[in-house]
Amino acid sequence: MIMEIGIVLDASRLARAPLETVELARLAEERGLDLVVVADVATGRSAGLDPWTAAVWLAGSTRRIAIGAPAGATTTPDPTDPQAQYPSVIAKAQDSIDLLAQGRIISDPAGWVVAPRGAKPAELARLAEADLPVVVPVDSREDIERLAALTAGSYRSGVRRRSAAVRAQRKPGIDYDGVPVSLADTAVEPGDPQYRSLSSTYLRGGAPGLVLRPSTPAEVSDAIEFARRHQHLPLGIRSVGHGISGRSTNRGGLVIDVGAMNTITVVDHARRLVRIGPGATWKQVAEALTPHGWALGSGDYGGVGVGGLATAAGIGLLSRNHGLTIDHLRSVDLVLADGRQVRASREHNPELFWAVRGAGANFGIATSFEFEVDEVGEVGWAQLVLLSTDIEQSLRRYAELAGSAPRDTTVFLVTGQPRAGTSTIQLFAVVDNPDPDTVVARLTPFLELGALAGQQVVMTPYSGVMGNAADVGPNGHQGFGEPNSRSAFLPTLTPEFAHDAAAMLRSGGVYFFELRAMGGAIADVAPGEASFSHRTPAFQLTAMGQNNQRLNAVWEPLRQHFDGLYLSFETDSSPERLLDAFPAPVLERLRTLKRRYDPDNLFRDNFAIDPQTTKEAQA
């Protein structure tokens, strides 16, 4: 048995003799003890000393040992009581200490057992059966030396085990001791030093109970087996964590993070066949392909992970000339809900291959993709900023220009709420042509949208377009809250839509509005080729707002103009949105496949296709 031993320092003693008491904490750490609790020995509460201030001081005065500091009240305090503690202040203090001390603080008194002063080894062992650290009140160096002598060599077996401070932050309903051996060394739980870098995503705050980080298909199978034993919990699948709608984090649940599976390998140079791991970013892919004179169209931001985009569609800045990302997919290796590793392609498991290209989040975890990439040399890459006093007219003119542009020209428009009657329009454009004069000729008509306020136009390989993305550093993503986003496809941008969209922008309910030009090579592929079947719209639209209720209110009047939506940019996960994303025959075909490949609906957190729903139930 592994037993953890710590000490209790009387808060009143710490107040009277702070330096001497801090030395006791340092000695406990030096002698290999596990925990220092600051509390009033008689009542279990802090007396005459703020516990969080004391905890921060002790944490700063030591390096390893866990610090126990009982939290204060969690109910609304009496405002007339000058000693009252406010829960929001306490919560902020807890979060701050956890950030500074990185998993060394235990704030819940249920995280330890208090032994009587002078307890003998047998009594300590009995109390340790609760699988909690046992703390003993001490007054002197001699008390600590006695504990160190009693426990030295008797309770440390060399078995890897997280500290009591980390274990105290574990979430209910998770068998932490049952994590597969293959994943145990890289798994991250609340309180681990890496936790904050993995808990949130680019736009979403999270607090998962456990992050599993497989690096091989076999380890992905092990992770899925663990998830099957925890089907009562949310399950997020993450490649890089950039997605808006992808539920790649959660609160209290599991996350399977395949970011370590990020290799990029040329399989067949003659066929331009490339194998890419789901954890690679499109920036990394572009950099790897550029020396060969190749490119693979993706979205519009190089920080996005391959896994999420390649199982959705991939509407990007090369799409009008080269098609969607999924149009270049030749095979995908998956781990299914039952743990089986399979390959899906036109020759092997063709129905699954059809489903993955548009609804992949519902059918398994991709461990690698094989793409046939394009020969792409230097392109014109433009970022233009224009000011418009008539956003309605600017939207109409943009639609005329972007929709009628040659295939080699793809232009996205971004704007937001007008300020003092003036809208700022940003245009992001790629002209897939190596001739600078042609690039200028393609872009010049777009200057009609407003007064030019800024421009950057360069000739660059496609890696220069994707290279604008920031790398995810060791601190990970720092998203917070819940993003509110709506998505739609526009068959055509009519004057009526431009009028209604301008009214929505003026309302202040939307702070981000993007139009992505489609058409061209996207429409060359038959709608039935993949589960993503929206091949004919002229534009894809995304709108984001601060408040979900307000966003709904300004979005609903525009629905009359739409025909479908793109799941990657939609945060409304209500069941009716599935029929917007997938026409009824497509959705029924997906449900049939879901019953075959994931009958228990393990993969359900990202716009779940319920395998039990039938046509009759929908009616």
C-alpha positions in Angstrom: 0.0 0.0 0.0 1.1 3.5 -0.8 0.6 5.9 2.2 0.9 9.6 2.1 1.8 11.5 5.3 1.6 15.2 6.0 1.4 17.7 8.8 -1.1 20.2 10.1 0.3 23.7 11.0 -1.8 25.6 13.5 -2.9 28.8 11.8 -2.7 30.7 15.0 0.9 29.5 15.5 1.7 30.6 11.9 0.3 34.1 12.8 2.4 34.3 15.9 5.7 32.8 14.6 5.5 32.9 10.8 9.2 32.4 10.0 9.6 29.4 12.3 6.4 27.8 11.0 7.4 28.2 7.4 10.6 26.4 8.3 8.5 23.5 9.5 6.8 23.3 6.1 10.2 23.4 4.4 11.5 20.7 6.7 8.4 18.5 5.9 9.1 18.8 2.2 12.8 18.1 2.7 12.0 14.9 4.7 9.8 13.6 1.9 6.4 14.2 3.5 3.5 14.9 1.2 1.2 17.6 2.5 1.1 20.7 4.7 -2.4 21.7 5.9 -3.0 25.2 7.4 -5.9 25.1 9.7 -7.1 25.7 13.3 -6.4 22.4 14.9 -9.4 22.7 17.2 -12.1 23.7 14.8 -10.7 22.9 11.4 -11.0 26.5 10.3 -8.4 29.1 9.8 -8.1 31.4 12.9 -6.7 35.0 12.7 -5.0 34.4 9.3 -6.4 34.4 5.8 -6.0 30.8 4.6 -5.4 31.7 1.0 -2.7 34.2 1.8 -1.0 31.6 4.0 -1.3 29.0 1.3 0.3 31.3 -1.3 3.1 32.1 1.1 3.8 28.5 1.9 3.5 27.5 -1.8 6.0 30.2 -2.6 8.3 29.1 0.2 8.4 25.4 -0.9 8.8 23.7 -4.3 7.0 20.3 -4.3 4.9 19.6 -1.3 1.1 20.0 -1.5 -0.6 22.7 0.5 -4.0 22.2 2.1 -6.1 25.3 2.7 -9.7 24.8 3.6 -12.0 26.9 1.4 -14.4 29.4 2.8 -18.1 29.8 2.5 -19.9 28.9 -0.7 -23.2 30.6 0.1 -24.2 34.2 -0.1 -22.6 36.0 2.9 -24.2 38.4 5.3 -23.2 41.9 3.9 -23.2 43.3 7.4 -20.6 40.8 8.6 -17.1 42.4 8.1 -15.5 38.9 8.4 -17.8 37.4 5.7 -16.1 35.7 2.7 -17.6 36.1 -0.7 -17.8 32.9 -2.9 -16.8 34.7 -6.1 -13.7 36.1 -4.4 -12.8 32.7 -2.9 -13.2 31.1 -6.3 -11.0 33.6 -8.0 -8.4 33.1 -5.2 -8.6 29.3 -5.7 -8.1 29.6 -9.4 -5.2 32.0 -9.0 -3.4 29.8 -6.5 -3.9 26.7 -8.7 -2.4 28.6 -11.6 0.6 29.8 -9.6 1.2 26.6 -7.6 0.1 24.3 -10.5 -1.8 21.4 -8.8 -0.3 21.7 -5.4 -3.3 23.2 -3.6 -6.1 21.1 -1.9 -9.0 23.4 -1.0 -11.5 20.8 0.2 -11.0 19.4 3.8 -12.4 16.1 2.5 -9.1 15.7 0.7 -7.2 14.6 3.8 -7.7 12.7 7.1 -6.5 14.3 10.4 -4.7 11.8 12.8 -4.4 12.5 16.5 -1.3 14.2 17.6 1.4 11.6 18.3 -0.3 8.9 16.3 1.6 5.6 15.9 2.4 3.8 12.6 -0.5 1.3 13.0 -3.0 4.1 13.5 -1.6 6.0 10.5 -1.9 2.9 8.3 -5.5 2.4 9.4 -6.5 5.9 8.6 -4.7 5.7 5.2 -7.1 3.0 4.2 -9.4 5.8 3.1 -6.9 6.4 0.2 -6.3 9.9 1.4 -3.2 11.6 2.8 -3.1 11.4 6.6 -2.0 14.6 8.3 -0.7 14.9 11.9 -0.7 18.2 13.9 2.9 19.2 14.7 4.6 21.9 16.8 8.3 21.3 16.3 11.0 20.0 14.2 11.2 16.9 16.4 7.6 16.1 15.5 8.4 16.1 11.8 11.6 14.1 12.3 9.5 11.5 14.2 7.0 11.2 11.3 9.8 11.0 8.8 11.5 8.2 10.8 8.3 6.3 11.3 7.3 6.4 7.6 10.7 6.3 5.9 10.9 3.3 3.6 7.5 1.9 4.8 5.1 3.5 2.4 6.8 4.3 -0.8 6.8 1.4 -3.3 8.0 3.2 -6.4 4.6 3.0 -8.0 3.8 6.0 -10.1 1.0 7.9 -8.4 -0.3 11.4 -8.6 -0.1 13.6 -5.5 -2.9 14.1 -3.1 -3.3 17.6 -4.4 -3.9 16.3 -7.9 -6.2 13.4 -6.8 -8.3 15.8 -4.8 -9.3 17.6 -8.0 -10.5 14.4 -9.8 -14.1 14.5 -11.2 -16.7 12.0 -10.1 -17.7 9.1 -12.3 -14.2 8.5 -13.8 -12.2 5.4 -13.1 -8.8 7.1 -13.0 -7.1 4.0 -11.7 -8.5 2.1 -14.7 -6.8 4.2 -17.4 -5.1 1.8 -19.8 -1.4 1.2 -19.2 -0.6 2.4 -22.8 -2.1 5.8 -22.0 -1.3 6.3 -18.3 2.0 8.1 -18.8 0.5 10.8 -21.1 -3.0 11.1 -19.6 -3.7 14.5 -18.0 -6.1 15.2 -15.2 -7.2 18.3 -13.4 -4.2 19.5 -11.2 -1.5 18.1 -13.5 0.9 20.8 -14.7 -0.2 20.4 -18.4 -3.9 20.5 -17.6 -4.5 24.2 -18.2 -2.9 24.0 -21.6 -5.3 21.2 -22.6 -8.6 22.0 -20.9 -9.8 24.8 -23.2 -9.8 25.2 -27.0 -9.4 28.1 -29.3 -12.9 29.6 -28.6 -14.3 27.4 -25.9 -13.6 27.2 -22.2 -13.5 23.7 -20.7 -12.8 21.7 -17.6 -12.6 18.0 -18.7 -12.2 15.3 -16.1 -9.5 13.5 -18.1 -7.6 14.0 -21.3 -6.2 10.9 -23.0 -3.5 11.5 -25.5 -2.9 8.4 -27.8 -0.1 8.5 -30.3 -0.9 5.3 -32.2 -4.0 3.7 -33.6 -3.7 0.9 -31.0 -3.7 3.5 -28.3 -6.7 5.2 -29.8 -8.5 1.8 -29.6 -7.5 1.7 -25.9 -8.9 5.2 -25.4 -12.2 4.3 -27.0 -12.5 1.2 -24.9 -12.0 3.4 -21.8 -14.6 5.8 -23.2 -17.1 3.0 -23.7 -16.8 2.2 -20.0 -17.7 5.9 -19.3 -20.5 6.4 -21.7 -22.4 8.4 -19.1 -19.8 11.2 -19.6 -19.4 13.7 -22.4 -16.7 12.6 -24.9 -14.8 15.1 -27.0 -12.5 14.2 -29.8 -9.7 16.8 -30.5 -7.1 17.1 -33.2 -5.8 20.7 -32.5 -8.8 22.3 -30.8 -9.5 25.2 -33.2 -13.0 24.3 -34.2 -16.0 26.6 -33.5 -18.7 23.9 -33.4 -16.6 20.8 -32.6 -17.1 19.8 -29.0 -13.5 19.0 -28.4 -13.7 20.0 -24.8 -16.3 19.7 -22.1 -16.8 19.9 -18.4 -16.3 16.9 -16.3 -16.1 14.5 -19.2 -13.4 12.8 -21.3 -11.3 14.2 -24.2 -9.4 12.0 -26.6 -6.7 14.3 -28.0 -4.9 12.9 -31.1 -2.6 16.0 -31.5 0.5 13.8 -31.2 -0.5 12.0 -34.4 0.7 14.8 -36.7 3.1 13.2 -39.2 3.1 14.2 -42.9 4.5 11.7 -45.4 4.7 11.5 -49.1 3.4 8.0 -50.0 3.6 8.2 -53.8 5.4 11.1 -55.5 4.1 10.3 -59.0 0.5 10.3 -57.8 1.1 13.2 -55.4 -0.3 11.0 -52.6 0.3 12.2 -49.1 -0.5 10.6 -45.8 -1.3 13.1 -43.0 -2.1 12.6 -39.3 -5.2 14.2 -37.8 -3.1 16.3 -35.3 -1.2 18.2 -38.0 -2.2 21.8 -38.7 -2.9 23.1 -42.2 0.1 25.4 -41.7 2.3 22.4 -41.2 0.8 20.7 -44.2 1.4 23.7 -46.5 5.0 24.0 -45.3 5.6 20.3 -46.0 4.1 20.4 -49.5 5.6 23.6 -50.7 9.1 22.1 -51.5 7.4 19.7 -53.9 5.4 22.5 -55.7 2.2 21.1 -54.2 -0.7 22.4 -52.1 -3.9 21.0 -50.5 -6.7 23.4 -50.1 -8.1 23.7 -46.6 -10.0 26.5 -44.9 -8.7 30.1 -44.4 -6.6 29.7 -41.3 -3.4 27.6 -40.9 -3.9 26.9 -37.2 -6.8 24.5 -37.8 -6.2 20.8 -37.4 -6.5 18.4 -40.2 -8.8 16.0 -38.4 -11.8 18.1 -37.8 -11.8 19.9 -41.2 -11.1 16.8 -43.3 -14.1 15.0 -41.8 -16.5 18.0 -42.5 -15.8 19.4 -46.0 -13.1 22.1 -46.1 -14.4 25.3 -47.8 -11.2 27.3 -48.4 -9.3 29.8 -50.4 -8.4 27.3 -53.1 -11.8 25.7 -53.3 -13.2 27.4 -56.4 -10.2 26.2 -58.4 -9.4 22.9 -56.8 -12.5 21.8 -54.9 -13.1 21.0 -51.3 -10.6 19.3 -49.1 -12.7 16.1 -49.0 -12.6 16.0 -52.8 -8.9 15.1 -52.5 -9.4 12.5 -49.9 -8.5 9.0 -51.2 -8.7 7.0 -48.0 -8.9 7.4 -44.2 -7.9 5.1 -41.4 -10.4 5.0 -38.6 -10.9 3.5 -35.2 -14.6 2.6 -34.8 -16.7 2.8 -31.7 -16.0 -0.9 -31.0 -12.3 -0.3 -31.1 -11.7 -1.9 -34.6 -9.2 -0.3 -36.9 -10.5 0.0 -40.4 -9.6 1.7 -43.7 -12.3 3.5 -45.7 -11.9 4.3 -49.4 -13.8 3.8 -52.6 -12.6 0.2 -52.6 -12.8 -0.6 -48.9 -15.8 0.2 -46.8 -17.2 2.6 -49.4 -20.3 3.4 -47.5 -18.2 4.5 -44.5 -16.0 6.5 -46.8 -19.1 8.3 -48.1 -20.2 9.0 -44.5 -16.9 10.2 -43.2 -16.7 13.0 -45.9 -19.1 15.3 -44.2 -20.2 13.5 -41.0 -17.0 12.0 -39.8 -17.4 13.1 -36.2 -20.2 10.6 -35.8 -18.4 7.4 -37.0 -15.0 7.1 -35.4 -11.7 8.7 -34.7 -9.5 9.3 -37.8 -5.9 8.3 -37.3 -4.6 9.2 -40.8 -5.7 10.5 -44.1 -4.4 10.0 -47.6 -4.9 12.9 -50.0 -4.1 13.4 -53.6 -2.8 16.9 -53.6 -2.5 19.5 -56.4 0.4 21.1 -58.2 0.2 24.7 -57.1 2.9 27.3 -57.6 3.0 30.8 -56.4 -0.4 32.5 -55.8 -1.6 36.0 -55.3 -2.5 36.5 -51.6 -4.4 39.6 -50.8 -5.7 41.2 -47.6 -7.7 44.3 -48.3 -9.5 46.7 -45.9 -12.2 48.9 -47.2 -14.7 51.4 -45.6 -18.3 51.4 -46.7 -21.1 53.8 -45.8 -23.6 51.5 -47.6 -23.0 47.9 -46.5 -26.2 46.7 -48.3 -24.9 47.9 -51.6 -21.4 46.6 -50.8 -22.8 43.1 -50.1 -24.7 43.2 -53.4 -21.6 44.2 -55.4 -19.4 41.7 -53.6 -21.8 38.9 -54.6 -21.7 40.0 -58.3 -17.9 40.2 -58.4 -17.1 37.1 -56.3 -19.7 34.9 -58.0 -18.6 35.9 -61.5 -14.9 35.8 -60.9 -12.8 33.3 -62.8 -12.3 30.0 -61.0 -8.7 30.9 -60.0 -10.1 33.7 -57.8 -11.6 33.1 -54.4 -12.5 36.0 -52.2 -14.0 35.9 -48.7 -15.6 38.9 -47.1 -15.6 39.7 -43.3 -17.4 42.6 -41.6 -19.2 43.4 -38.4 -21.4 46.1 -36.8 -21.1 49.5 -38.5 -19.6 52.3 -36.4 -20.9 55.8 -36.9 -22.6 54.6 -40.1 -19.4 53.2 -41.6 -18.7 49.5 -42.0 -15.2 48.0 -42.1 -14.9 45.3 -44.8 -12.0 42.9 -44.9 -11.4 40.9 -48.0 -9.2 37.8 -48.0 -8.4 36.6 -51.5 -6.3 34.0 -53.3 -5.7 34.2 -57.0 -4.3 30.9 -58.1 -2.2 32.4 -60.9 1.6 33.0 -60.9 1.3 36.2 -63.0 1.3 39.4 -60.8 -0.5 41.4 -63.5 -3.3 38.8 -63.7 -3.6 38.9 -59.9 -3.9 42.7 -59.9 -6.5 42.5 -62.7 -8.6 39.9 -60.8 -8.6 42.0 -57.5 -9.0 45.5 -58.8 -12.8 45.3 -59.3 -13.3 44.5 -55.6 -12.0 48.0 -54.8 -15.5 49.2 -55.7 -16.8 47.9 -52.4 -15.6 50.9 -50.5 -12.8 53.3 -49.8 -9.5 51.5 -49.6 -8.0 51.8 -46.1 -5.4 49.1 -46.1 -3.9 46.5 -48.4 -1.3 43.8 -48.5 -0.9 41.9 -51.8 2.0 39.4 -52.3 3.0 36.6 -54.5 3.7 33.6 -52.3 3.5 29.8 -52.2 0.3 28.6 -50.5 2.4 28.1 -47.3 2.6 31.9 -47.1 -1.2 32.0 -46.9 -1.5 29.4 -44.2 1.7 30.7 -42.4 -0.2 33.7 -41.0 -1.6 31.5 -38.3 0.0 31.5 -34.8 1.5 28.3 -33.5 -0.2 26.7 -30.5 2.5 27.2 -27.8 3.2 25.2 -24.7 0.4 27.1 -22.9 -2.2 25.7 -25.3 -5.4 27.4 -26.3 -6.9 30.0 -23.8 -10.5 30.0 -25.0 -13.2 30.9 -22.5 -17.0 30.9 -22.3 -19.2 29.5 -25.1 -19.0 30.8 -28.6 -22.4 31.6 -30.3 -22.2 31.0 -34.1 -24.7 30.5 -36.9 -24.0 29.1 -40.3 -25.9 28.9 -43.6 -25.6 28.3 -47.3 -27.0 30.9 -49.7 -28.2 29.6 -53.1 -27.6 33.2 -54.3 -27.1 36.5 -52.7 -30.3 38.5 -53.6 -31.0 42.2 -53.0 -33.5 41.0 -50.4 -30.9 39.1 -48.5 -28.4 42.1 -48.7 -31.2 44.3 -47.2 -31.9 41.9 -44.3 -28.2 41.2 -43.6 -27.5 44.9 -43.4 -30.3 45.3 -40.9 -28.9 42.4 -38.8 -25.4 44.0 -38.8 -26.9 47.4 -37.7 -28.7 45.7 -34.9 -25.5 45.0 -32.9 -26.5 41.4 -32.4 -23.6 40.2 -34.6 -19.9 41.1 -34.2 -18.5 38.8 -36.9 -20.0 38.2 -40.3 -18.3 36.2 -43.1 -19.2 35.3 -46.6 -17.2 32.6 -48.3 -17.5 32.4 -52.1 -18.2 28.9 -53.4 -19.0 27.7 -56.9 -16.4 26.7 -59.5 -14.8 23.3 -58.8 -17.0 22.7 -55.7 -20.0 22.4 -58.0 -18.2 20.0 -60.4 -18.7 17.1 -57.9 -22.0 15.3 -57.8 -24.0 16.0 -54.5 -24.2 12.2 -53.8 -20.5 11.7 -53.9 -20.2 12.3 -50.1 -22.4 13.0 -47.2 -21.6 16.6 -47.6 -24.0 17.4 -50.4 -24.2 21.2 -50.6 -22.5 21.6 -53.9 -24.5 24.3 -55.6 -24.7 27.3 -53.2 -23.0 30.5 -54.2 -21.9 31.4 -50.7 -21.4 30.0 -47.2 -22.3 32.4 -44.4 -21.2 32.6 -40.8 -22.3 35.0 -38.1 -21.2 35.2 -34.5 -22.7 37.1 -31.5 -21.9 37.6 -27.9 -25.4 36.6 -26.6 -27.1 33.4 -28.0 -30.6 34.6 -27.4 -30.0 37.9 -29.1 -28.1 36.2 -32.0 -31.2 33.9 -32.5 -33.5 37.0 -32.6 -31.5 38.7 -35.4 -30.7 35.5 -37.3 -34.2 34.0 -37.6 -35.5 36.7 -40.1 -32.7 35.6 -42.5 -33.7 31.9 -42.6 -36.0 32.5 -45.5 -32.9 33.1 -47.7 -31.0 29.9 -46.7 -30.7 26.4 -48.0 -28.8 24.3 -45.5 -25.9 25.0 -43.2 -22.2 24.0 -42.7 -21.8 22.2 -39.4 -18.3 23.3 -38.8 -19.4 26.9 -38.1 -22.7 26.2 -36.2 -23.0 26.0 -32.4 -26.8 25.4 -32.3 -26.8 21.6 -31.9 -30.5 21.1 -31.7 -31.8 18.1 -33.7 -33.5 20.2 -36.4 -30.1 21.6 -37.4 -29.2 18.2 -38.7 -31.9 18.5 -41.3 -30.4 21.8 -42.4 -26.9 20.2 -42.6 -28.1 17.0 -44.3 -31.1 16.6 -46.6 -33.6 14.1 -45.3 -32.5 11.2 -47.6 -28.8 11.8 -46.7 -29.6 11.9 -43.0 -31.6 8.7 -43.1 -28.7 7.0 -45.0 -26.4 8.3 -42.2 -28.6 6.9 -39.5 -28.6 3.5 -41.1 -24.8 3.6 -41.1 -24.8 4.9 -37.6 -26.7 1.8 -36.5 -24.1 -0.4 -38.1 -21.0 1.4 -36.9 -22.0 3.1 -33.6 -25.3 1.6 -32.4 -24.7 2.8 -28.8 -24.0 6.4 -30.0 -20.6 6.7 -28.4 -19.7 9.6 -30.7 -22.6 11.9 -29.9 -21.1 15.2 -28.7 -20.6 16.8 -32.1 -24.1 17.1 -33.7 -25.1 13.6 -32.9 -26.9 11.5 -35.5 -29.1 9.4 -33.2 -29.0 5.8 -34.5 -32.4 5.0 -32.9 -34.3 7.8 -34.7 -36.4 6.6 -37.6 -38.4 8.3 -40.3 -41.6 7.4 -38.3 -40.2 9.0 -35.2 -39.3 12.2 -37.1 -42.8 12.4 -38.5 
